[in-house]
Amino acid sequence: MLGFTIATLVSIATTFGANTTANLGFYPVSAQVVEVNSASNTWAIEDTRGHVWEMTEPEDWMVGDNCSCIFCDNGTENIIDDIPCVVRYVE
C-alpha cells in the first residue's frame, strides 16, 4: 500500500510546487478501484465525487476493491495537482 511519512510528503509537495509547507492541507477520500493495468503497472481509483486518480504499482488491488485515502492538496486550490499520500484497503 502507499504510505508516506510526513517528512517525505512535505518533500514531495515542495518538489511539486507547493507555496510553503504551512499551506499544505490533507483531506480524506473514499474510492473504488476502477482499473488495473498489469502491462503498464498502473491502477486507477474513482472517488465519490467522480474524480479518477491513476497510480503506479498496483500490488494486489483488483477492480471493485474499495479504499480509503488521505490526499494532500499540495498547497493549491487546484485538485489536479493533489497527491494521494495514503491508500488503504477497506473491507
N, C-alpha and C positions, 0 to 999 in steps of 0.2 A: 504494500500500500504506500501511497505517497505520504511522506511525513517530513516536515522541515522543523528545525529548531528556529526560535525567534531570531537568533543571530543570523542564520542562513537566510531567512526570509527577508530581513532588513537588507542584507547584502544584495539579494536578488532584486528587491524592489528598487533599491538605489541604482542598480545597474540598468534597470528598465526605465529610469527617468522619473521616479517619484520626486516630488518637490523637496521634501525633507522627511526623515523618518517619523517626525512628530505628526505628520499629516496622514500616516497610514491608518486605514480603517479595516476592520475584519468583520465579516458577516457570514451567517450560516446559510447553506443551500441544501435542499433535498433534491435528489436527482435519480434518474434511472439510466442504465447503460442502454444505448440505442444502436451501437455498432462496435464490433471488434474486428480489426483487420490484421490478421497474423502476417500477411505479406509485407505490410508497411510498419508493423509493430506499433500500431496506434489503436486507440479506442476512443469512443465518444459517449458523453453523457448529455442528457437533456434535463434541464432543471424545470421546476414547476412553473416558471414564467415563460418557458418555451425557448430559452437560450441553449444552444448546443456548444459544448466545450470539447475540444479534441486534445487528447493527451497521448504520451508515449508509454511504452512498456505496460501492456495490458495485464501482465501476470496471469491470474486465473479468472479474470472477470468474464462474464457471459452476458449476452443480450438479455435484458429483462431484470438483471440484478439491480437492487436498489442501493443507494449510497447516501451517506450524509457527508457534507463537505464544509470546510471553512475556506473562504476566499479572502484574499487581500485586495483592496480596491486600488492598490498601487499609488495612493495619494492623489488620485484624479477622480473626476465625476464621470468619466467615460468608461462604461462597462467592458469595452472591447479589450482594454489592457489589464483587466483583473487577472489575478493569478490564483489557481487552486493550490492551497497550502497543505491541506489535509483532506484525504478522501478515505472514508471508512465504509466497509460493507455493512448493510443493515438487513437483518433477517426479517 
